[in-house]
Amino acid sequence: MRLSHSLLYALSVGVARSDPSLCPWSPPTPCLARDTQQESLRQEPLPSKWEDVGKCVRKWCIFVNRGFGGEGMVAVTTRPNLQKLLKVGEIRRKAASAPSYYVDQVPGKGLGVVGNKTLHRGDPVMAEFPAFLVHRELERSTIPQTEQFSLLDDALNELPPARRDAFLAQMGHFGGHRITDILTTNAFQLDLGGDDGHHYGSFPAVSRFNHDCRPNVAFYISDQLQHITTVVRDVAPGEELSLTYLDSSKPRVERQSRARNAWGFECGCSQCQLSDVASAKSDERLEEIKEIEKLISDPVSTGVTPGLLRRLAKLYKDDRLEVEVGSAYTLIALNFNMLGDAAAATRYAKLAEEAVTIEGGPDVGDAKAMRELAAGPKEHFTWRRRLPA
């Protein structure tokens, strides 16, 4: 549900993990200051395939790599962040087997991604590179919107035609400047690292996924800037593939408000269409999950029992939260080990490793920590930590 690392921190295993999520690139707001200076000085030729096209406003410049990922990418960012992009290396889209999906009209939703065969948990769907990167601080700056829009327009024109057309084919919900509207509606947050690495990234193919509060696909953005999508529960041929735009752990009223205010749509997914009675029961499960996780995240709390840990796992299953169960399984595995149950600790450590790999990639800290636990629960430093000495 949430990344509950307090137990790991308290036990000296604190591990970091990325949390890519959909943007909210802010809808356009007036900018007052006009003390910008247009720059047109082309810098020295850049290594790799990245090109400085010689168009800047203040510290934000346009850089393009027309062969990135086999399709091309443009970035509106700062020169220090360009150096980070250069470290990503020469990336080419790997030759893929036949895709497991197609894009088609979905009743009541427009275009959507549909499975073309039976898919199982852990099956890959897409691995996509961004077409357009924009430094997060640009839209927060005092640069007038007209200059921001002009810079974004110039950047888009640097993309290869097919990539540019794919970007423009994305939907926008808010109107106004077309590129900003597309970013507001579809972009994901990603981080190039450091104190100033936050960007918005547009992945045109990914934008075809529709939202569901209980999706059947999880996603993360890798260090190589790939948006990775993976199936989290069985999908039948012809079934729509979906991901979530928001926090599935929130109660229905909060999810619907977020969808309406941030993305401009009324969520009509099966979870939001539950009866008031069933929805209230779901909200009660979410609240109970929160309370249990708070209790078992504290290494000195009392009242942690095997039954409580199994109850937490059941709550996730009953509420169809397969998309974000990794942190829960991690907590359950650690607590079973602290209670001296090696078999249960091993079982949940393996489940946790699978889940956090799906949700965040094979190199996230939780995956490594759970591999270590599963390999030797009795040798792990958490062994019997909740039992009397």
ZIMO-V253561 format. One record per pair of residues at least 24 apart in sequence whose ideal C-beta (glycine too) atoms are under 10 Angstrom apart, sorted by the first residue. I is the first residue (numbers start at 0). J is the second residue. Records with the same first field share a line. If there is no record, write none. Layout:
I = J + J
//
This chain:
0 = 246 + 247 + 248 + 249 + 285 + 288 + 289 + 292 + 311 + 314 + 315 + 318 + 320 + 322 + 323 + 324 + 325 + 326 + 327
1 = 246 + 248 + 288 + 289 + 292 + 296 + 323 + 326 + 327
2 = 323 + 325 + 326 + 329 + 355 + 358 + 359 + 363 + 365
3 = 289 + 292 + 293 + 295 + 296 + 326 + 327 + 329 + 330
4 = 296 + 326 + 329 + 330 + 364 + 365
5 = 292 + 293 + 295 + 296 + 297 + 298 + 330
6 = 292 + 295 + 296 + 297 + 298 + 300 + 329 + 330 + 333 + 334 + 337 + 381
7 = 296 + 298 + 326 + 329 + 330 + 333 + 364 + 365 + 368 + 381
8 = 296 + 298
9 = 296 + 297 + 298 + 299
10 = 298 + 333 + 337 + 379 + 380 + 381 + 384
11 = 380
12 = 333 + 364 + 365 + 367 + 368 + 371 + 372 + 379 + 380 + 381
13 = 364 + 368
14 = 329 + 355 + 363 + 364 + 365 + 366 + 367 + 368
15 = 363 + 364 + 365
16 = 219 + 325 + 326 + 355 + 358 + 359 + 360 + 362 + 363 + 364 + 365 + 366
17 = 188 + 189 + 190 + 219 + 220 + 221 + 222 + 359 + 360 + 362 + 363
18 = 188 + 190 + 219 + 220 + 358 + 359
19 = 187 + 188 + 189 + 190 + 200 + 218 + 219 + 220 + 221 + 226 + 227 + 359
20 = 187 + 188 + 189 + 218 + 219 + 220 + 243 + 244 + 245 + 246
21 = 184 + 185 + 186 + 187 + 188 + 199 + 205 + 210 + 218 + 242 + 243 + 244 + 245 + 261 + 262
22 = 133 + 135 + 182 + 183 + 184 + 185 + 186 + 187 + 188 + 189 + 198 + 199 + 200 + 201 + 244 + 261 + 262
23 = 183 + 184 + 186 + 188 + 199 + 244 + 257 + 260 + 261 + 262
24 = 133 + 135 + 137 + 138 + 173 + 179 + 180 + 181 + 182 + 183 + 184 + 185 + 186 + 188 + 199 + 201 + 261
25 = 135 + 138 + 139 + 179 + 182 + 183 + 261
26 = 138 + 172 + 173 + 174 + 175 + 179 + 180 + 183 + 184 + 260 + 261 + 263
27 = 138 + 144 + 147 + 148 + 173 + 174 + 175 + 176 + 179 + 180 + 183
28 = 138 + 139 + 144
29 = 143 + 144
30 = 138 + 139 + 140 + 141 + 142 + 143 + 144 + 145 + 146 + 147
31 = 141 + 143
32 = 140 + 141 + 142 + 143
33 = 141 + 142 + 143 + 145 + 146
34 = 141 + 142 + 143
35 = 59 + 140 + 141 + 142 + 143 + 146 + 147 + 150
37 = 146 + 149 + 150
42 = 78 + 81
45 = 78 + 81 + 82 + 84 + 85
46 = 85
47 = 81 + 84 + 85 + 86 + 87 + 88 + 89
48 = 72 + 85 + 89 + 90
49 = 74 + 81 + 82 + 84 + 85 + 87
50 = 157
51 = 78 + 81
52 = 153 + 154 + 156 + 157
54 = 149 + 150 + 153 + 154 + 157
55 = 150
56 = 137 + 140 + 142 + 143 + 146 + 147 + 149 + 150 + 153
57 = 137 + 140 + 141 + 142 + 146 + 150
58 = 134 + 136 + 137 + 140 + 195
59 = 133 + 134 + 136 + 137 + 140 + 142 + 146 + 147 + 150 + 151 + 154
60 = 134 + 150 + 154
61 = 150 + 151 + 153 + 154 + 155 + 156 + 157
62 = 132 + 154 + 157
63 = 154 + 156 + 157 + 158 + 159
64 = 89 + 90 + 128 + 157
65 = 157 + 158 + 159 + 162
66 = 90 + 91 + 159
67 = 91 + 92 + 128 + 129 + 130 + 162 + 224
68 = 92 + 93 + 126 + 127 + 128 + 129 + 130 + 162 + 223 + 224 + 225
69 = 93 + 94 + 128 + 162
70 = 127 + 128 + 129 + 130 + 158 + 159 + 161 + 162 + 165 + 203 + 204
71 = 128 + 130 + 131 + 157 + 158 + 159 + 160 + 161 + 162 + 163 + 165
72 = 128 + 129 + 130 + 131 + 132 + 157 + 158 + 159 + 162 + 200 + 201 + 224
73 = 129 + 130 + 131 + 132 + 133 + 151 + 153 + 154 + 155 + 156 + 157 + 158 + 159 + 162 + 163 + 166 + 201
74 = 129 + 131 + 132 + 133 + 134 + 154 + 157 + 191 + 198 + 200
75 = 131 + 132 + 133 + 134 + 137 + 147 + 150 + 151 + 153 + 154 + 155 + 178 + 198 + 199
76 = 132 + 133 + 134 + 135 + 136 + 137 + 154 + 191 + 195 + 196 + 198
77 = 134 + 136 + 137 + 195 + 196
79 = 191 + 193 + 194 + 195 + 196
80 = 132 + 134 + 191 + 192 + 193 + 195 + 196 + 197 + 198
81 = 191
82 = 191 + 193
83 = 190 + 191 + 192 + 193 + 195 + 196 + 198
84 = 132 + 191 + 198 + 224
86 = 191 + 192 + 222
87 = 128 + 191 + 222 + 223 + 224 + 225
88 = 223
90 = 128 + 223 + 224 + 225
91 = 128
92 = 126 + 127 + 128 + 225
93 = 126
95 = 123 + 125 + 126
96 = 123
98 = 123 + 124 + 125
99 = 123 + 124 + 125 + 230 + 234 + 236 + 240
100 = 124 + 125 + 204 + 207 + 208 + 216 + 228 + 234 + 239 + 240
101 = 207 + 237
102 = 204 + 207 + 208
103 = 207 + 237 + 239
105 = 207 + 209 + 239 + 241
106 = 239
107 = 209 + 267
108 = 209 + 210 + 239 + 241 + 264 + 267
109 = 170 + 207 + 209
110 = 168 + 170 + 206 + 207 + 208 + 209
111 = 207 + 208 + 209 + 239 + 240 + 241
112 = 204 + 205 + 206 + 207 + 208 + 209 + 216 + 228 + 239 + 240 + 241 + 242
113 = 207 + 234 + 236 + 237 + 238 + 239 + 240
114 = 215 + 216 + 230 + 233 + 234 + 235 + 236 + 237 + 238 + 239 + 240
115 = 236 + 237 + 238
116 = 234 + 235 + 236 + 237
117 = 233 + 234 + 235 + 236 + 238
118 = 215 + 216 + 229 + 230 + 231 + 232 + 233 + 234 + 235 + 236 + 238 + 240
119 = 230 + 231 + 232 + 233 + 234
120 = 215 + 217 + 229 + 230 + 231 + 232 + 233 + 234 + 321 + 353 + 354 + 357
121 = 229 + 230 + 231 + 353 + 354 + 356 + 357
122 = 216 + 229 + 230 + 231 + 233 + 234 + 357
123 = 227 + 228 + 229 + 230 + 357
124 = 205 + 208 + 215 + 216 + 217 + 218 + 227 + 228 + 229 + 230 + 234 + 240 + 242
125 = 202 + 204 + 205 + 207 + 208 + 216 + 218 + 225 + 226 + 227 + 228 + 229 + 240
126 = 204 + 221 + 223 + 225 + 226 + 227 + 228 + 229
127 = 200 + 202 + 203 + 204 + 205 + 206 + 218 + 220 + 224 + 225 + 226 + 227 + 228
128 = 162 + 200 + 202 + 204 + 221 + 223 + 224 + 225 + 226
129 = 166 + 186 + 187 + 189 + 198 + 199 + 200 + 201 + 202 + 203 + 205 + 220 + 224 + 225 + 226
130 = 155 + 158 + 159 + 162 + 163 + 165 + 166 + 169 + 200 + 201 + 202 + 203 + 204
131 = 155 + 158 + 162 + 163 + 166 + 169 + 178 + 181 + 182 + 185 + 186 + 198 + 199 + 200 + 201 + 202 + 203
132 = 186 + 189 + 191 + 198 + 199 + 200 + 201 + 224
133 = 178 + 179 + 182 + 186 + 198 + 199 + 200 + 201
134 = 191 + 195 + 196 + 197 + 198 + 199
135 = 186 + 188 + 189 + 190 + 195 + 196 + 197 + 198 + 199
136 = 195 + 197 + 198
137 = 198 + 199
138 = 179 + 182 + 183 + 199
144 = 175 + 176 + 179
145 = 176
147 = 176 + 178 + 179
148 = 175 + 176 + 177 + 178 + 179
149 = 176
150 = 178
151 = 176 + 177 + 178 + 179 + 181 + 182
152 = 176 + 177 + 178
154 = 178
155 = 181
162 = 203
163 = 203
164 = 203
165 = 201 + 202 + 203 + 204 + 206
166 = 201 + 202 + 203 + 206
167 = 203
168 = 203 + 206 + 207
169 = 201 + 202 + 203 + 204 + 205 + 206 + 207
170 = 206 + 207 + 262 + 263 + 264
171 = 263
172 = 261 + 262 + 263 + 264
173 = 262 + 263
174 = 263
180 = 263
181 = 206
183 = 261 + 262 + 263
184 = 244 + 261 + 262 + 263 + 264
185 = 244 + 262
187 = 218 + 219 + 220 + 226 + 244
188 = 220
189 = 220 + 221 + 222 + 224 + 226
190 = 220 + 222
191 = 222 + 224
192 = 222
198 = 224
200 = 224 + 226
202 = 226 + 228
204 = 228
205 = 242
207 = 240
208 = 239 + 240 + 241 + 242 + 243 + 244
209 = 239 + 240 + 241 + 242 + 244 + 264 + 268
210 = 241 + 242 + 243 + 244 + 245 + 254 + 258 + 262 + 264 + 266 + 267 + 268
211 = 239 + 240 + 241 + 242 + 243 + 244 + 247 + 266 + 267 + 268 + 269 + 270 + 271 + 319 + 322
212 = 241 + 243 + 244 + 245 + 246 + 247 + 248 + 249 + 251 + 254 + 255 + 258 + 266 + 268 + 269 + 270 + 271 + 272 + 281 + 319 + 320 + 322
213 = 241 + 243 + 247 + 268 + 269 + 270 + 271 + 281 + 318 + 319 + 320 + 321 + 322
214 = 239 + 240 + 241 + 242 + 243 + 244 + 247 + 268 + 270 + 319 + 321 + 322 + 323
215 = 239 + 240 + 241 + 242 + 319 + 321 + 322
216 = 240 + 241 + 242 + 243 + 322 + 357
217 = 242 + 243 + 321 + 322 + 323 + 324 + 325 + 354 + 356 + 357 + 358 + 359
218 = 242 + 243 + 322 + 357 + 358 + 359
219 = 355 + 356 + 357 + 358 + 359 + 360 + 363
220 = 359 + 360
221 = 359 + 360 + 361 + 362
222 = 360 + 362
225 = 360
227 = 357 + 358 + 359 + 360
228 = 357
229 = 322 + 356 + 357 + 358 + 360
230 = 321 + 357
231 = 319 + 320 + 321 + 322 + 323 + 324 + 354 + 357 + 358
232 = 319 + 321 + 322
241 = 268 + 322
242 = 322
243 = 268 + 270 + 322 + 323
246 = 323
247 = 285 + 318 + 319 + 320 + 321 + 322 + 323
248 = 285 + 286 + 288 + 289 + 292 + 318 + 320 + 323
249 = 282 + 285
250 = 278 + 279 + 281 + 282 + 283 + 285 + 286
251 = 275 + 278 + 279 + 281 + 282 + 285
252 = 278 + 282
253 = 282
269 = 319
270 = 318 + 319
280 = 317 + 318
281 = 317 + 318 + 319
282 = 318
283 = 314 + 318
284 = 313 + 314 + 315 + 317 + 318 + 320
285 = 314 + 318 + 320
287 = 311 + 314 + 318
288 = 314 + 315 + 318 + 320 + 327
291 = 327 + 330 + 331
292 = 326 + 327 + 330 + 331
294 = 330 + 334
295 = 327 + 330 + 331 + 333 + 334 + 337 + 385
296 = 326 + 330 + 333 + 334
298 = 333 + 334 + 337 + 381 + 384 + 385
299 = 384 + 385
300 = 385
301 = 385
303 = 334 + 335 + 337 + 338 + 385
304 = 334 + 338 + 385
305 = 331 + 334 + 335 + 338 + 340 + 343
307 = 331 + 334
308 = 332 + 333 + 334 + 335 + 338 + 340 + 343 + 347
309 = 335 + 343 + 347
312 = 347 + 350
315 = 354
321 = 354 + 357 + 358
322 = 354 + 357 + 358
323 = 354 + 355 + 357 + 358
324 = 350 + 351 + 353 + 354 + 355 + 357 + 358
325 = 350 + 351 + 352 + 353 + 354 + 355 + 356 + 357 + 358 + 359 + 363 + 365 + 366 + 369
326 = 351 + 354 + 355 + 358 + 359 + 365
327 = 351 + 354
328 = 352 + 353 + 354 + 355 + 365 + 369
329 = 354 + 355 + 364 + 365 + 366 + 368 + 369 + 372
332 = 365 + 368 + 369 + 372 + 373 + 376 + 379 + 381
333 = 368 + 369 + 372 + 379 + 381 + 384 + 385
334 = 381 + 384 + 385
335 = 372 + 376 + 381 + 385
336 = 372 + 376 + 377 + 379 + 380 + 381 + 382 + 383 + 384 + 385
337 = 379 + 381 + 382 + 383 + 384 + 385 + 386
338 = 381 + 382 + 383 + 384 + 385 + 386
339 = 376 + 377 + 382 + 383 + 384 + 385 + 386
340 = 376 + 383
341 = 372 + 375 + 376 + 377 + 379 + 382 + 383
342 = 376
343 = 376
344 = 369 + 372 + 373 + 376 + 377 + 379 + 381 + 382
345 = 369 + 372 + 373 + 374 + 375 + 376
346 = 373
347 = 372 + 373
348 = 372 + 373 + 374 + 376 + 379
349 = 373
//
